[in-house]
């Protein structure tokens, strides 16, 4: 029983199709593994930005918002400090001027 050329060609075609299916399945498995790794990476990135229960839901976004609040608070305190310094300078200058004027008046009204 000898194989005809047609049977040989059919076997070659079936072998080629089987090889292609195996290659496609291998590619699919590799893509599935890549997708799982990508999913894990995205989950880690999300945890970094948003946070999770282990770190008190305090991710990068919450930390940046907290830093912004702190900076605004520091700016407000700096403005208050500058205003206080300005007030102290005016009050000090006024007191020194009054004392100087009082000393001049006392010196002018001393008995000669």
KATAQUI-V937736 format. One record per residue. N is the residue number from 1. RES is the residue in one small letter. PHI is phi in whole degrees, -180 to 180 (NA if undefined). Layout:
N,RES,PHI
N,RES,PHI
//
This chain:
1,x,NA
2,x,-109
3,x,-81
4,x,-85
5,x,-61
6,x,-66
7,x,-65
8,x,-62
9,x,-66
10,x,-65
11,x,-65
12,x,-64
13,x,-65
14,x,-64
15,x,-65
16,x,-63
17,x,-64
18,x,-61
19,x,-63
20,x,-65
21,x,-64
22,x,-63
23,x,-64
24,x,-65
25,x,-63
26,x,-63
27,x,-63
28,x,-62
29,x,-62
30,x,-64
31,x,-64
32,x,-63
33,x,-64
34,x,-62
35,x,-65
36,x,-64
37,x,-64
38,x,-64
39,x,-62
40,x,-64
41,x,-63
42,x,-64
43,x,-64
44,x,-65
45,x,-65
46,x,-62
47,x,-62
48,x,-66
49,x,-76
50,x,-93
51,x,102
52,x,-147
53,x,-65
54,x,-65
55,x,-109
56,x,69
57,x,51
58,x,-117
59,x,-92
60,x,-62
61,x,-64
62,x,-66
63,x,-65
64,x,-65
65,x,-63
66,x,-65
67,x,-63
68,x,-60
69,x,-62
70,x,-63
71,x,-65
72,x,-62
73,x,-64
74,x,-65
75,x,-62
76,x,-62
77,x,-64
78,x,-65
79,x,-63
80,x,-64
81,x,-64
82,x,-63
83,x,-65
84,x,-64
85,x,-61
86,x,-63
87,x,-63
88,x,-63
89,x,-62
90,x,-66
91,x,-64
92,x,-61
93,x,-63
94,x,-66
95,x,-63
96,x,-63
97,x,-64
98,x,-63
99,x,-62
100,x,-63
101,x,-64
102,x,-65
103,x,-64
104,x,-63
105,x,-64
106,x,-63
107,x,-63
108,x,-70
109,x,-103
110,x,-72
111,x,-69
112,x,-95
//
